[in-house]
Amino acid sequence: MPPKKRYSAFEDLNANGAEKPKIQPPSAAKPEDTVAVQVERIERLKPSQMFPDRFQPRRLLPAEIRAAFFAGSINCYQAALEWLSLSRTDPGMEQEIQRLLAMGSSFEEHGQIKSITGKWEMNPAGEYVFMIETGERRFWASCLQYASSGAADEPLLRVEVVEKPTRQRQVLENRHAEPPSAVEQACEVAALILAEMGVRPEADLADDYDFFRIARTQRMPTGLWDRIIPIMQLTRPRMVQLLNILQLPTSQLDLADRYRLSERVLREILAAPRDQWERMIRLSIQNQLTSDEIAEIATPTSSQDTHRRPPVTPILPEPGRQAARSMRRFVQTLNELDRIGQDQALDEIANSMVVKGLGSQSLSLLEELARLIRARLDRR
């Protein structure tokens, strides 16, 4: 029986010092011996070398600056300065600016944790620019920080070059970065539908929202919704409700987006006559109205009297609205009880008011409320 051969972990080290052939990495191998692979690379670029996607579903740049910037009339730093100026008189814009400035200052303190992704493309002027796929917030955060700080040197941002940018990646990035507004979600659903159908925006499109509105007029092919649901994590009926938001005119969509009005509030606004939409959006912003409150103030237009405008329902200041909501809940809760339960609850409330020294005050307020309710019932 031949002796068993022993193998050593160091056997590949040649005693004579001769090196064995090395394995070549794909980049050093001959082209004909390798299969083409998609290589992503990291670069450092100035914001002035980049350009955001105009039809990114999450719109950051305000409409007041947007047209001039995307037309090339102003650069990213001029846009940032105008944005800072506009934000001084707009609370919704100011909140967004502060969030972006906080992100920009974190780059200086901790560095940029996540890369901006995109691809080099030629712009209409014949120059190559880095077209941003994901990371527009990081782009504008850096622009705003530079414009507000007065620094001498442009910042450098880490970017990752990808071969094939997609709408799907944009939407996933947006949803992971920050919860989108209802308007942004509507644009995300529309963008995914149009991407699945191969519909691209026209270069001369005047209104950005008109691109997303195209999705509402398309006949959806079989299986399209099933491909979108895993990305949006929403049901089909919910996504249809979001698409309906795009019925609002562009100026109203901008307001609803800036102040992050909820889908339920916008749904109630859309149920009202069109000529009331802007008024109710502004009332919602000013008074932070809920969808139930919007439903209460929405007055349908009479078919018999189309010339007279429906009466404007006054909006209470916030403390009054809180009291009204509490009173409605009080009455609704008591109405759900049987007679014995109502008696027990009222007895307990009366004891509590008297013990806390609010008996006389409560009695006076409730008597005045009863008088006002009777007056309204008598007018019916």
C-alpha positions as a Markdown table, in Angstrom:
| # | Residue | x | y | z |
|---|---|---|---|---|
| 1 | Met | 0.0 | 0.0 | 0.0 |
| 2 | Pro | 1.6 | 3.3 | -1.0 |
| 3 | Pro | 2.3 | 5.8 | 1.8 |
| 4 | Lys | -0.4 | 8.4 | 2.3 |
| 5 | Lys | 0.7 | 11.8 | 1.0 |
| 6 | Arg | 0.4 | 14.7 | 3.4 |
| 7 | Tyr | -0.6 | 18.1 | 2.2 |
| 8 | Ser | 0.7 | 21.4 | 3.7 |
| 9 | Ala | -1.1 | 24.7 | 3.8 |
| 10 | Phe | 2.1 | 26.3 | 2.6 |
| 11 | Glu | 2.7 | 23.9 | -0.3 |
| 12 | Asp | 1.9 | 26.5 | -2.9 |
| 13 | Leu | 5.0 | 28.5 | -1.8 |
| 14 | Asn | 7.7 | 27.4 | -4.2 |
| 15 | Ala | 10.9 | 26.6 | -2.5 |
| 16 | Asn | 12.9 | 27.9 | -5.4 |
| 17 | Gly | 11.1 | 31.2 | -5.1 |
| 18 | Ala | 9.4 | 30.9 | -8.5 |
| 19 | Glu | 6.0 | 32.6 | -8.5 |
| 20 | Lys | 2.9 | 30.7 | -9.7 |
| 21 | Pro | 0.7 | 32.4 | -12.3 |
| 22 | Lys | -1.6 | 35.1 | -10.7 |
| 23 | Ile | -5.3 | 35.3 | -11.2 |
| 24 | Gln | -6.0 | 38.5 | -13.1 |
| 25 | Pro | -8.9 | 40.7 | -12.0 |
| 26 | Pro | -11.6 | 41.4 | -14.7 |
| 27 | Ser | -10.1 | 44.9 | -15.3 |
| 28 | Ala | -6.7 | 43.5 | -16.1 |
| 29 | Ala | -7.8 | 40.5 | -18.2 |
| 30 | Lys | -8.0 | 40.6 | -21.9 |
| 31 | Pro | -11.3 | 41.9 | -23.3 |
| 32 | Glu | -11.9 | 38.9 | -25.4 |
| 33 | Asp | -11.5 | 36.6 | -22.4 |
| 34 | Thr | -14.1 | 38.4 | -20.2 |
| 35 | Val | -17.8 | 39.0 | -20.2 |
| 36 | Ala | -18.8 | 42.7 | -20.0 |
| 37 | Val | -19.9 | 43.6 | -16.5 |
| 38 | Gln | -21.7 | 46.7 | -15.2 |
| 39 | Val | -19.2 | 48.6 | -13.1 |
| 40 | Glu | -20.4 | 51.4 | -10.7 |
| 41 | Arg | -17.8 | 53.9 | -9.7 |
| 42 | Ile | -17.5 | 56.6 | -7.0 |
| 43 | Glu | -16.5 | 60.2 | -7.9 |
| 44 | Arg | -16.3 | 63.5 | -6.2 |
| 45 | Leu | -18.2 | 66.3 | -7.9 |
| 46 | Lys | -19.1 | 70.0 | -7.3 |
| 47 | Pro | -22.9 | 70.7 | -7.3 |
| 48 | Ser | -22.3 | 73.0 | -10.3 |
| 49 | Gln | -21.3 | 69.8 | -12.3 |
| 50 | Met | -24.7 | 68.1 | -11.5 |
| 51 | Phe | -28.3 | 68.7 | -12.5 |
| 52 | Pro | -31.5 | 67.3 | -10.8 |
| 53 | Asp | -34.1 | 65.3 | -12.6 |
| 54 | Arg | -36.9 | 67.8 | -13.4 |
| 55 | Phe | -39.5 | 64.9 | -13.3 |
| 56 | Gln | -38.4 | 63.4 | -10.0 |
| 57 | Pro | -41.6 | 62.6 | -8.2 |
| 58 | Arg | -40.5 | 64.5 | -5.1 |
| 59 | Arg | -40.4 | 68.2 | -6.0 |
| 60 | Leu | -38.1 | 70.2 | -3.8 |
| 61 | Leu | -37.5 | 73.5 | -5.6 |
| 62 | Pro | -40.4 | 75.9 | -5.3 |
| 63 | Ala | -42.5 | 76.8 | -8.4 |
| 64 | Glu | -41.4 | 80.4 | -8.1 |
| 65 | Ile | -37.8 | 79.4 | -8.9 |
| 66 | Arg | -38.3 | 76.1 | -10.7 |
| 67 | Ala | -38.9 | 77.3 | -14.3 |
| 68 | Ala | -35.9 | 79.7 | -14.3 |
| 69 | Phe | -33.6 | 77.0 | -12.9 |
| 70 | Phe | -34.6 | 74.2 | -15.3 |
| 71 | Ala | -34.5 | 76.6 | -18.2 |
| 72 | Gly | -30.9 | 77.4 | -17.4 |
| 73 | Ser | -31.5 | 81.0 | -16.6 |
| 74 | Ile | -30.0 | 80.7 | -13.1 |
| 75 | Asn | -27.5 | 78.2 | -11.6 |
| 76 | Cys | -27.9 | 76.0 | -8.5 |
| 77 | Tyr | -26.4 | 78.6 | -6.2 |
| 78 | Gln | -28.5 | 81.5 | -7.5 |
| 79 | Ala | -31.6 | 79.3 | -7.1 |
| 80 | Ala | -30.5 | 78.5 | -3.5 |
| 81 | Leu | -30.2 | 82.2 | -2.7 |
| 82 | Glu | -33.6 | 83.0 | -4.1 |
| 83 | Trp | -35.0 | 80.0 | -2.2 |
| 84 | Leu | -33.5 | 81.3 | 1.0 |
| 85 | Ser | -35.1 | 84.8 | 0.3 |
| 86 | Leu | -38.5 | 83.4 | -0.4 |
| 87 | Ser | -38.5 | 81.2 | 2.7 |
| 88 | Arg | -38.4 | 84.3 | 5.0 |
| 89 | Thr | -42.1 | 85.0 | 4.2 |
| 90 | Asp | -43.4 | 81.4 | 3.9 |
| 91 | Pro | -43.5 | 79.2 | 6.9 |
| 92 | Gly | -43.9 | 76.0 | 4.9 |
| 93 | Met | -40.9 | 76.8 | 2.8 |
| 94 | Glu | -38.9 | 77.9 | 5.9 |
| 95 | Gln | -39.4 | 74.5 | 7.5 |
| 96 | Glu | -38.1 | 72.7 | 4.4 |
| 97 | Ile | -35.1 | 75.0 | 4.2 |
| 98 | Gln | -34.2 | 74.4 | 7.9 |
| 99 | Arg | -34.3 | 70.6 | 7.3 |
| 100 | Leu | -32.0 | 70.9 | 4.3 |
| 101 | Leu | -29.6 | 73.3 | 6.0 |
| 102 | Ala | -29.4 | 70.9 | 8.9 |
| 103 | Met | -28.5 | 68.2 | 6.5 |
| 104 | Gly | -25.9 | 70.4 | 4.8 |
| 105 | Ser | -24.2 | 71.3 | 8.1 |
| 106 | Ser | -24.1 | 67.6 | 9.0 |
| 107 | Phe | -22.0 | 67.0 | 5.8 |
| 108 | Glu | -19.4 | 69.4 | 7.2 |
| 109 | Glu | -19.4 | 67.8 | 10.7 |
| 110 | His | -19.8 | 64.1 | 9.9 |
| 111 | Gly | -19.2 | 63.8 | 6.2 |
| 112 | Gln | -21.6 | 62.6 | 3.5 |
| 113 | Ile | -22.8 | 59.2 | 4.5 |
| 114 | Lys | -24.8 | 58.3 | 1.4 |
| 115 | Ser | -23.8 | 58.9 | -2.2 |
| 116 | Ile | -25.8 | 60.7 | -4.8 |
| 117 | Thr | -26.5 | 58.4 | -7.7 |
| 118 | Gly | -26.9 | 59.2 | -11.4 |
| 119 | Lys | -25.3 | 59.2 | -14.8 |
| 120 | Trp | -23.3 | 61.4 | -17.1 |
| 121 | Glu | -25.4 | 62.9 | -19.9 |
| 122 | Met | -25.0 | 65.7 | -22.5 |
| 123 | Asn | -27.3 | 68.7 | -21.9 |
| 124 | Pro | -28.8 | 70.8 | -24.6 |
| 125 | Ala | -25.8 | 73.1 | -24.6 |
| 126 | Gly | -23.6 | 70.2 | -25.5 |
| 127 | Glu | -21.9 | 69.9 | -22.1 |
| 128 | Tyr | -21.6 | 66.7 | -20.1 |
| 129 | Val | -23.4 | 67.0 | -16.7 |
| 130 | Phe | -24.1 | 64.5 | -14.0 |
| 131 | Met | -27.9 | 63.9 | -14.1 |
| 132 | Ile | -29.1 | 63.1 | -10.6 |
| 133 | Glu | -31.1 | 59.9 | -10.1 |
| 134 | Thr | -31.4 | 59.8 | -6.3 |
| 135 | Gly | -30.1 | 62.2 | -3.7 |
| 136 | Glu | -31.6 | 65.5 | -4.8 |
| 137 | Arg | -32.1 | 66.5 | -1.1 |
| 138 | Arg | -28.4 | 66.0 | -0.5 |
| 139 | Phe | -27.6 | 68.1 | -3.7 |
| 140 | Trp | -29.8 | 71.1 | -2.5 |
| 141 | Ala | -28.7 | 70.8 | 1.1 |
| 142 | Ser | -25.1 | 71.3 | -0.1 |
| 143 | Cys | -26.1 | 74.2 | -2.4 |
| 144 | Leu | -28.1 | 76.0 | 0.4 |
| 145 | Gln | -25.3 | 75.5 | 2.9 |
| 146 | Tyr | -22.7 | 76.9 | 0.5 |
| 147 | Ala | -24.9 | 79.8 | -0.5 |
| 148 | Ser | -25.8 | 80.8 | 3.1 |
| 149 | Ser | -22.3 | 80.3 | 4.5 |
| 150 | Gly | -20.3 | 82.5 | 2.0 |
| 151 | Ala | -17.6 | 79.9 | 1.8 |
| 152 | Ala | -14.9 | 80.5 | -0.9 |
| 153 | Asp | -14.6 | 77.0 | -2.3 |
| 154 | Glu | -17.4 | 74.9 | -3.8 |
| 155 | Pro | -18.2 | 71.8 | -1.8 |
| 156 | Leu | -17.5 | 68.3 | -3.2 |
| 157 | Leu | -20.1 | 65.6 | -3.0 |
| 158 | Arg | -19.7 | 61.9 | -3.4 |
| 159 | Val | -21.6 | 60.5 | -6.3 |
| 160 | Glu | -22.0 | 57.0 | -7.6 |
| 161 | Val | -22.3 | 56.5 | -11.4 |
| 162 | Val | -24.9 | 53.9 | -12.3 |
| 163 | Glu | -25.4 | 52.5 | -15.8 |
| 164 | Lys | -29.2 | 52.5 | -15.8 |
| 165 | Pro | -31.1 | 55.0 | -13.6 |
| 166 | Thr | -34.7 | 54.1 | -13.0 |
| 167 | Arg | -37.9 | 55.6 | -11.6 |
| 168 | Gln | -38.3 | 52.6 | -9.4 |
| 169 | Arg | -35.0 | 53.4 | -7.6 |
| 170 | Gln | -36.0 | 57.0 | -7.2 |
| 171 | Val | -39.3 | 56.1 | -5.6 |
| 172 | Leu | -37.7 | 53.6 | -3.2 |
| 173 | Glu | -35.0 | 56.1 | -2.2 |
| 174 | Asn | -37.7 | 58.8 | -1.6 |
| 175 | Arg | -39.8 | 56.5 | 0.6 |
| 176 | His | -36.8 | 55.4 | 2.7 |
| 177 | Ala | -35.4 | 58.9 | 3.1 |
| 178 | Glu | -38.4 | 60.7 | 4.4 |
| 179 | Pro | -42.2 | 60.0 | 4.4 |
| 180 | Pro | -43.6 | 61.6 | 1.2 |
| 181 | Ser | -46.5 | 64.0 | 1.2 |
| 182 | Ala | -49.8 | 63.0 | -0.3 |
| 183 | Val | -49.0 | 65.0 | -3.5 |
| 184 | Glu | -45.5 | 63.4 | -3.7 |
| 185 | Gln | -47.1 | 59.9 | -3.3 |
| 186 | Ala | -49.5 | 60.7 | -6.2 |
| 187 | Cys | -46.6 | 61.7 | -8.4 |
| 188 | Glu | -44.7 | 58.5 | -7.3 |
| 189 | Val | -47.6 | 56.3 | -8.4 |
| 190 | Ala | -47.9 | 58.2 | -11.7 |
| 191 | Ala | -44.2 | 58.0 | -12.3 |
| 192 | Leu | -44.1 | 54.2 | -11.8 |
| 193 | Ile | -47.1 | 53.7 | -14.1 |
| 194 | Leu | -45.5 | 55.8 | -16.8 |
| 195 | Ala | -42.2 | 54.1 | -16.4 |
| 196 | Glu | -43.8 | 50.7 | -16.7 |
| 197 | Met | -45.6 | 51.8 | -19.9 |
| 198 | Gly | -42.4 | 53.4 | -21.4 |
| 199 | Val | -43.9 | 56.9 | -21.4 |
| 200 | Arg | -41.2 | 59.6 | -21.2 |
| 201 | Pro | -41.7 | 63.3 | -20.6 |
| 202 | Glu | -41.6 | 65.7 | -23.6 |
| 203 | Ala | -38.7 | 68.1 | -23.5 |
| 204 | Asp | -40.9 | 71.2 | -24.1 |
| 205 | Leu | -43.5 | 70.3 | -21.5 |
| 206 | Ala | -44.4 | 73.6 | -19.7 |
| 207 | Asp | -46.0 | 72.2 | -16.6 |
| 208 | Asp | -44.2 | 69.4 | -14.7 |
| 209 | Tyr | -47.4 | 68.1 | -13.2 |
| 210 | Asp | -48.8 | 67.6 | -16.7 |
| 211 | Phe | -46.4 | 64.7 | -17.2 |
| 212 | Phe | -47.7 | 62.9 | -14.0 |
| 213 | Arg | -51.3 | 63.7 | -15.0 |
| 214 | Ile | -50.9 | 61.5 | -18.2 |
| 215 | Ala | -51.1 | 58.5 | -15.9 |
| 216 | Arg | -54.7 | 59.2 | -15.2 |
| 217 | Thr | -55.6 | 58.9 | -18.8 |
| 218 | Gln | -53.8 | 55.6 | -19.5 |
| 219 | Arg | -55.4 | 52.3 | -19.9 |
| 220 | Met | -53.5 | 50.0 | -17.5 |
| 221 | Pro | -52.2 | 46.8 | -19.0 |
| 222 | Thr | -52.7 | 43.5 | -17.2 |
| 223 | Gly | -50.3 | 43.0 | -14.3 |
| 224 | Leu | -49.1 | 46.6 | -14.1 |
| 225 | Trp | -50.7 | 47.3 | -10.6 |
| 226 | Asp | -49.1 | 44.0 | -9.3 |
| 227 | Arg | -45.7 | 45.3 | -10.3 |
| 228 | Ile | -46.2 | 48.6 | -8.5 |
| 229 | Ile | -47.7 | 47.4 | -5.3 |
| 230 | Pro | -44.5 | 46.0 | -3.8 |
| 231 | Ile | -42.7 | 49.3 | -4.4 |
| 232 | Met | -45.4 | 51.6 | -3.1 |
| 233 | Gln | -46.6 | 49.2 | -0.4 |
| 234 | Leu | -50.1 | 50.4 | -1.0 |
| 235 | Thr | -53.3 | 48.7 | -2.3 |
| 236 | Arg | -54.6 | 49.5 | -5.7 |
| 237 | Pro | -57.7 | 51.4 | -4.5 |
| 238 | Arg | -55.4 | 53.6 | -2.3 |
| 239 | Met | -53.2 | 54.3 | -5.3 |
| 240 | Val | -56.2 | 55.3 | -7.4 |
| 241 | Gln | -57.3 | 57.7 | -4.6 |
| 242 | Leu | -53.8 | 59.2 | -4.7 |
| 243 | Leu | -53.9 | 59.6 | -8.5 |
| 244 | Asn | -57.1 | 61.6 | -8.1 |
| 245 | Ile | -55.2 | 64.3 | -6.2 |
| 246 | Leu | -53.6 | 65.3 | -9.6 |
| 247 | Gln | -56.9 | 66.8 | -10.6 |
| 248 | Leu | -56.0 | 69.8 | -8.5 |
| 249 | Pro | -54.5 | 72.8 | -10.5 |
| 250 | Thr | -50.8 | 73.1 | -10.3 |
| 251 | Ser | -50.7 | 76.1 | -7.9 |
| 252 | Gln | -53.0 | 74.2 | -5.5 |
| 253 | Leu | -50.8 | 71.1 | -5.8 |
| 254 | Asp | -47.8 | 73.2 | -4.9 |
| 255 | Leu | -49.5 | 74.5 | -1.8 |
| 256 | Ala | -50.8 | 71.1 | -0.7 |
| 257 | Asp | -47.4 | 69.7 | -1.2 |
| 258 | Arg | -45.5 | 72.4 | 0.7 |
| 259 | Tyr | -47.8 | 72.2 | 3.7 |
| 260 | Arg | -48.1 | 68.4 | 3.5 |
| 261 | Leu | -51.9 | 68.2 | 3.5 |
| 262 | Ser | -53.0 | 64.6 | 4.0 |
| 263 | Glu | -54.7 | 62.5 | 1.4 |
| 264 | Arg | -57.9 | 62.4 | 3.4 |
| 265 | Val | -58.1 | 66.2 | 3.6 |
| 266 | Leu | -57.4 | 66.5 | -0.1 |
| 267 | Arg | -60.0 | 63.8 | -0.9 |
| 268 | Glu | -62.7 | 65.9 | 1.0 |
| 269 | Ile | -61.6 | 69.0 | -0.9 |
| 270 | Leu | -61.9 | 67.3 | -4.2 |
| 271 | Ala | -65.5 | 66.2 | -3.3 |
| 272 | Ala | -66.5 | 69.8 | -3.0 |
| 273 | Pro | -67.3 | 72.1 | -6.0 |
| 274 | Arg | -64.2 | 73.0 | -8.0 |
| 275 | Asp | -64.5 | 76.8 | -7.3 |
| 276 | Gln | -64.1 | 76.0 | -3.5 |
| 277 | Trp | -60.9 | 74.0 | -3.8 |
| 278 | Glu | -58.4 | 76.8 | -3.3 |
| 279 | Arg | -60.3 | 78.4 | -0.5 |
| 280 | Met | -60.5 | 75.1 | 1.4 |
| 281 | Ile | -56.8 | 74.4 | 0.8 |
| 282 | Arg | -55.9 | 77.7 | 2.3 |
| 283 | Leu | -58.3 | 77.3 | 5.2 |
| 284 | Ser | -56.8 | 73.8 | 5.8 |
| 285 | Ile | -53.3 | 75.3 | 5.9 |
| 286 | Gln | -54.2 | 78.3 | 8.1 |
| 287 | Asn | -56.4 | 76.3 | 10.6 |
| 288 | Gln | -54.9 | 72.8 | 10.3 |
| 289 | Leu | -58.3 | 71.4 | 9.6 |
| 290 | Thr | -59.0 | 67.7 | 9.7 |
| 291 | Ser | -60.9 | 65.8 | 6.9 |
| 292 | Asp | -64.1 | 65.8 | 9.0 |
| 293 | Glu | -63.9 | 69.6 | 9.4 |
| 294 | Ile | -63.3 | 70.0 | 5.7 |
| 295 | Ala | -66.4 | 67.9 | 5.1 |
| 296 | Glu | -68.4 | 70.2 | 7.4 |
| 297 | Ile | -67.5 | 73.4 | 5.7 |
| 298 | Ala | -67.8 | 72.1 | 2.1 |
| 299 | Thr | -71.1 | 73.5 | 0.9 |
| 300 | Pro | -72.4 | 72.0 | -2.4 |
| 301 | Thr | -73.4 | 74.5 | -5.1 |
| 302 | Ser | -77.2 | 74.6 | -5.5 |
| 303 | Ser | -78.4 | 73.5 | -9.0 |
| 304 | Gln | -81.4 | 75.9 | -8.7 |
| 305 | Asp | -79.3 | 79.0 | -7.8 |
| 306 | Thr | -76.0 | 78.9 | -9.7 |
| 307 | His | -75.5 | 82.6 | -9.6 |
| 308 | Arg | -75.3 | 83.0 | -5.8 |
| 309 | Arg | -72.1 | 81.8 | -4.1 |
| 310 | Pro | -72.7 | 79.4 | -1.2 |
| 311 | Pro | -72.4 | 81.1 | 2.3 |
| 312 | Val | -68.9 | 80.9 | 3.7 |
| 313 | Thr | -68.8 | 78.9 | 6.9 |
| 314 | Pro | -66.7 | 80.8 | 9.6 |
| 315 | Ile | -63.7 | 78.9 | 10.9 |
| 316 | Leu | -63.1 | 79.0 | 14.6 |
| 317 | Pro | -59.7 | 79.7 | 16.1 |
| 318 | Glu | -57.9 | 76.6 | 17.3 |
| 319 | Pro | -59.1 | 76.6 | 20.9 |
| 320 | Gly | -62.7 | 77.0 | 19.8 |
| 321 | Arg | -62.3 | 74.1 | 17.3 |
| 322 | Gln | -60.9 | 71.9 | 20.0 |
| 323 | Ala | -63.8 | 72.7 | 22.3 |
| 324 | Ala | -66.3 | 72.0 | 19.4 |
| 325 | Arg | -64.7 | 68.7 | 18.7 |
| 326 | Ser | -64.7 | 67.7 | 22.4 |
| 327 | Met | -68.4 | 68.6 | 22.7 |
| 328 | Arg | -69.3 | 66.6 | 19.6 |
| 329 | Arg | -67.5 | 63.6 | 21.0 |
| 330 | Phe | -69.2 | 64.1 | 24.3 |
| 331 | Val | -72.7 | 64.0 | 22.7 |
| 332 | Gln | -71.9 | 61.1 | 20.4 |
| 333 | Thr | -70.5 | 59.0 | 23.3 |
| 334 | Leu | -73.5 | 59.7 | 25.5 |
| 335 | Asn | -75.9 | 58.8 | 22.6 |
| 336 | Glu | -74.3 | 55.4 | 22.3 |
| 337 | Leu | -75.2 | 54.6 | 26.0 |
| 338 | Asp | -78.5 | 53.3 | 27.2 |
| 339 | Arg | -80.7 | 55.4 | 29.5 |
| 340 | Ile | -79.2 | 54.0 | 32.7 |
| 341 | Gly | -75.6 | 54.5 | 31.3 |
| 342 | Gln | -76.5 | 58.1 | 30.4 |
| 343 | Asp | -77.9 | 58.9 | 33.8 |
| 344 | Gln | -74.8 | 57.5 | 35.5 |
| 345 | Ala | -72.4 | 59.4 | 33.2 |
| 346 | Leu | -74.2 | 62.7 | 33.7 |
| 347 | Asp | -74.4 | 62.2 | 37.4 |
| 348 | Glu | -70.6 | 61.6 | 37.6 |
| 349 | Ile | -69.9 | 64.6 | 35.4 |
| 350 | Ala | -72.1 | 66.9 | 37.5 |
| 351 | Asn | -70.3 | 65.7 | 40.7 |
| 352 | Ser | -66.9 | 66.3 | 39.1 |
| 353 | Met | -67.8 | 69.8 | 37.9 |
| 354 | Val | -69.1 | 70.9 | 41.3 |
| 355 | Val | -66.2 | 69.3 | 43.3 |
| 356 | Lys | -63.6 | 71.1 | 41.0 |
| 357 | Gly | -65.4 | 74.5 | 41.5 |
| 358 | Leu | -66.6 | 74.6 | 37.9 |
| 359 | Gly | -70.3 | 74.1 | 38.7 |
| 360 | Ser | -71.6 | 77.6 | 38.1 |
| 361 | Gln | -69.4 | 78.2 | 35.1 |
| 362 | Ser | -70.4 | 75.0 | 33.5 |
| 363 | Leu | -74.1 | 75.6 | 34.1 |
| 364 | Ser | -73.8 | 79.1 | 32.6 |
| 365 | Leu | -72.1 | 77.8 | 29.4 |
| 366 | Leu | -74.4 | 74.9 | 29.0 |
| 367 | Glu | -77.5 | 77.1 | 29.4 |
| 368 | Glu | -76.1 | 79.5 | 26.7 |
| 369 | Leu | -75.4 | 76.5 | 24.4 |
| 370 | Ala | -78.9 | 75.1 | 24.9 |
| 371 | Arg | -80.3 | 78.5 | 24.1 |
| 372 | Leu | -78.3 | 78.7 | 20.8 |
| 373 | Ile | -79.3 | 75.2 | 19.8 |
| 374 | Arg | -83.0 | 75.9 | 20.4 |
| 375 | Ala | -82.8 | 79.1 | 18.3 |
| 376 | Arg | -81.4 | 77.1 | 15.4 |
| 377 | Leu | -83.9 | 74.3 | 15.7 |
| 378 | Asp | -86.8 | 76.8 | 15.8 |
| 379 | Arg | -85.6 | 78.3 | 12.5 |
| 380 | Arg | -85.9 | 75.0 | 10.7 |
